[in-house]
Amino acid sequence: MFKVFDELKNNGFSINLVSEIIKRNNFSRKFNTSDYFSIFLVGENLDITVENKKYQIPGGNSVFIGPQKNVEFGNTLGKEIYSIVFSKEFFDKTSKDSIYLNSNIFFNFKSHIFVAPYFGNNDYNKIILIERLKKFSAIDEENIFISAAHNAIESLILDAHLHIDHKNDPKEDHLHSVSLVNRFTVILQRDYKTEKKVSYYASELRVSSRKLTDMTEFVYGKSAKQMIIEKVTFECEKAIKFSNNTLSEIAFDLGFKDEGNFSNFVKKHSGKKPSDMRELVG
């Protein structure tokens, strides 16, 4: 099976025993979910702390945790607790996937986690989910493995949806937020070269800058400004590494006043000078 870091780097997906991840983390039990979504299959009772709040999870449950959460595990030694970690880019292929990711399962007002019993017993899940994915990862067909992993995640999320308290689920407000943020990402993709201010995108969406930021923080755990910076930084790095244009030409194409302004932006938000990036690629 792919190693956890290679797997996340290459495909945006990994599945591993929590005990193994702790070993790779120099035996520290503390993690941050960063930009990833996490599902833990808790075969045996587990104590877990998320954002300084302690939870006791009975065996036989799936635990869903969204991005940007500080997590600390209790004793997992000898326990078969599997961690499924994946990026938004890995899973979010359709509008349906987007709704799943942005539901109360991963963005829950009442709790930092969502807990739902998984289908079948521990042995059943180990064979159907874990062993099945191991077999797919052994096949020299990456696309097949990715499809199988996507299918496994979707099944777990669908099972969890059966346990959402729909009576107290602010569904309309939530879907409105998801819809607006999705429109923001579309406009950002279109206009990031020329427009880098939150106020512009808020005006396009006919909401206030504060409202737009509230919604992006609710859906993605990031401010609108942070999303704009991350998008522009990503495009800058991509152009530096893969374009044959001069740095001055890249700066102009991406809407910067001059090469100096462009270089300062890249260094501030990536930690590296554009010239150093080019040397590393070369």
KATAWO-V240397 format. One line per field, one symbol per residue. phi: phi as a letter, one per 40 degrees, with the letter a starting at -180 (. if undefined). Layout:
phi = ???
This chain:
phi = .ccdccccccbgaabacdcccccccfgcccabcfcccbbbcccbdbcabbfgbcbbbcdgbbbbbccfbcbbcccbdgccbcbbbacdccccbbcccccccccccbbbccacbbbacccgccccccccccccccccccccbcccccccccccccccccccccbccccbccccccccccccccccccccccbccbbbbcdccccccgbccccccdcccccbgbcccccccccccdcccccccbccccccccdcccgccaccccccccccbbgbcdcccccccc
